[in-house]
Amino acid sequence: MDTADVVDKIVLLEWDMFRAVNEGGPRALCQEDRLTFEGMRRAQFLCWSPDAAASYLEDLESAVSEGRNLVNEKYIHMMEYSAPDLYEALKRTIPLPGDSQIKLAKEISDKMLDETAALYEKYPFVSGCGRPLRSEEDASGITSVETYQLGELLSYSEKTLTLLKAHLMKLAEEGSSLAKNILEKSVGYYGYATLEDAEASARANSRCGPENGCDGCCTSCR
């Protein structure tokens, strides 16, 4: 199975899991937006190594066979940082990661955050007007890149985390950045040929700026 087929299967399984989050309750608008969901998730997994993507597909298929929802588990992991009281109530409902998984997840997250911080500096409008970067910036209705990213990583198996870390470090050794590669594919979903094109458009259409009482990208502009 080639990488495109693997990613197709990943996105299909994740979409089903995403739609089942809060099943029986009111749906969020994003749970009805399949095209954007698929575009953003493809942008991520097409930038992974084939081995890491295949391993994550195995994670998803195993979860289905066990009646688990990895997307829901991701959100519960996020609550450890964004809603600790709720996390304490829900953590017993999911398999908790072991020490080695936690260590790998944090190592990957720290490296990705460094790469993302560089993107926030170079492309502040296309990247900085999204989520805040650090967990200490979490607030009601606002989840940081760090919290979201670590929550997702903690839902991966140790095998997937090991392969993803190896890919991340190989890219870094080659002078490349996984975070930048993903962002480039993400803006490509919206029709931009380059990050520079996307940044220029985001800057032109942003509400950030002194004329709106803002000196740059800020929480109020998200």
C-alpha positions in Angstrom: 0.0 0.0 0.0 1.5 3.3 -1.0 1.6 6.4 1.3 -1.4 8.1 -0.4 -3.6 5.0 0.2 -2.4 4.8 3.9 -3.3 8.5 4.4 -6.7 7.9 2.7 -7.4 5.2 5.2 -6.2 7.2 8.2 -8.3 10.2 7.3 -11.4 8.0 6.8 -11.0 6.3 10.2 -10.3 9.6 11.9 -13.3 11.3 10.4 -15.5 8.5 11.7 -14.0 8.9 15.1 -14.2 12.7 15.0 -17.9 12.5 14.1 -18.5 10.1 17.0 -17.0 12.5 19.7 -19.8 13.7 22.0 -22.1 11.2 20.3 -25.7 11.9 21.3 -24.9 15.5 22.2 -25.0 18.6 20.0 -22.5 18.6 17.1 -19.9 21.3 16.7 -19.8 23.0 13.4 -16.4 21.5 12.6 -17.9 18.1 12.9 -19.9 18.8 9.8 -17.0 20.2 7.8 -15.5 17.1 6.2 -13.6 18.9 3.5 -11.6 21.1 5.8 -11.0 18.2 8.2 -9.7 16.0 5.4 -7.5 18.8 4.0 -5.8 19.6 7.3 -5.3 15.9 8.3 -3.9 15.0 4.9 -1.5 17.9 5.1 -0.2 16.4 8.4 0.1 12.8 7.5 1.4 13.3 3.9 4.5 14.9 5.6 5.2 11.9 7.8 7.5 9.1 6.8 5.7 6.1 5.2 6.7 3.9 8.1 5.3 6.4 10.7 2.0 6.8 8.7 1.6 3.0 8.3 2.2 2.5 12.1 -0.5 5.1 12.9 -2.9 3.4 10.6 -2.2 0.2 12.6 -3.0 2.2 15.8 -6.3 3.3 14.4 -7.3 -0.1 13.1 -6.4 -1.7 16.5 -8.5 1.0 18.3 -11.5 0.2 16.1 -11.2 -3.5 16.8 -11.1 -2.7 20.6 -14.0 -0.3 20.4 -11.8 2.7 21.2 -11.9 6.2 19.7 -8.4 7.7 19.5 -9.8 11.2 18.6 -11.8 11.2 21.8 -8.8 10.0 23.7 -6.8 12.9 22.2 -9.3 15.4 23.6 -9.2 13.7 27.1 -5.3 13.9 27.1 -5.6 17.6 26.2 -7.8 18.1 29.3 -4.8 17.3 31.5 -3.5 20.8 30.7 -6.7 22.7 29.7 -9.2 21.3 32.1 -7.4 19.3 34.8 -10.5 18.6 37.0 -12.4 17.2 34.1 -9.3 15.2 33.1 -9.2 13.6 36.6 -12.8 12.5 36.1 -12.3 11.1 32.6 -8.8 9.6 32.6 -10.0 6.3 34.0 -12.1 5.8 30.8 -9.0 5.6 28.5 -5.8 3.6 28.4 -3.1 5.9 29.9 0.3 6.1 28.1 3.4 4.6 29.7 6.5 6.5 30.8 8.3 5.8 27.5 5.4 7.0 25.5 5.1 10.2 27.6 8.9 10.8 27.2 8.8 10.3 23.4 5.6 12.5 23.1 7.2 15.3 25.0 10.5 15.1 23.0 8.6 15.3 19.8 6.3 18.1 21.1 9.2 20.2 22.3 11.0 19.9 18.9 7.8 20.7 17.0 7.1 23.7 19.2 10.6 25.1 18.5 9.9 24.7 14.8 6.4 26.2 15.1 7.8 29.2 17.1 10.1 29.9 14.1 7.1 29.9 11.8 5.2 32.3 14.1 8.2 34.6 13.8 8.6 34.4 10.0 4.9 34.0 9.1 3.0 35.7 11.9 -0.3 36.2 10.1 -0.7 32.8 8.5 0.4 30.9 11.6 0.2 33.3 14.6 -3.5 34.2 14.1 -4.4 30.6 14.9 -3.8 28.9 18.2 -1.6 30.5 20.9 1.7 28.6 21.1 2.2 27.6 24.8 0.0 25.7 27.2 0.1 28.6 29.7 -1.9 30.6 27.2 -4.8 28.1 27.3 -8.1 29.7 28.2 -11.8 28.9 28.0 -12.5 28.1 24.4 -8.8 28.6 23.4 -6.4 25.6 23.2 -2.7 26.2 22.5 -0.6 24.4 19.9 1.3 22.8 22.8 -1.7 21.4 24.5 -3.4 20.2 21.3 -0.2 18.7 19.9 0.8 16.9 23.1 -2.7 15.5 23.6 -2.6 14.0 20.1 0.9 12.6 20.5 -0.2 10.8 23.7 -2.8 9.0 21.8 -0.2 7.3 19.5 1.5 4.0 20.2 5.1 3.8 21.3 6.0 2.4 17.9 4.4 5.3 16.0 6.0 7.8 18.3 9.5 6.2 17.8 9.1 6.3 14.0 7.8 9.8 14.1 10.7 11.0 16.2 13.2 9.4 13.9 11.5 11.2 10.9 11.5 14.5 12.7 15.2 14.3 13.6 16.1 13.1 10.1 14.4 16.2 8.6 16.2 18.4 11.1 19.5 16.9 10.2 18.7 17.7 6.5 17.9 21.3 7.4 14.2 20.8 7.0 11.3 21.3 9.4 8.3 19.0 9.8 6.2 21.8 11.1 7.0 24.0 8.1 6.3 21.1 5.7 2.8 20.6 7.3 2.0 24.3 7.2 3.0 24.5 3.5 0.6 21.6 2.7 -2.1 23.2 4.8 -2.0 26.5 3.0 -1.9 24.5 -0.3 -5.3 23.2 0.7 -6.6 26.8 0.5 -5.0 27.3 -2.9 -1.8 29.1 -2.1 1.4 28.1 -3.9 3.7 29.2 -1.2 3.8 30.2 2.5 4.8 33.7 1.3 1.6 34.0 -0.8 -0.5 32.8 2.1 1.2 35.2 4.5 0.6 38.2 2.2 -3.1 37.3 1.9 -3.5 36.7 5.6 -1.8 40.0 6.3 -4.0 41.9 3.9 -7.2 40.4 5.4 -6.2 40.4 9.0 -7.9 42.4 11.7 -4.6 42.7 13.5 -2.9 46.1 13.4 -2.8 49.5 15.0 -5.8 50.7 13.1 -7.8 48.1 15.1 -6.1 48.8 18.4 -3.7 45.8 18.0 0.0 45.9 17.5 0.2 42.4 16.1 -1.3 39.0 16.3 -3.1 38.5 19.6 -5.7 36.4 21.3 -8.5 38.8 20.5 -7.8 38.4 16.7 -8.3 34.6 16.8 
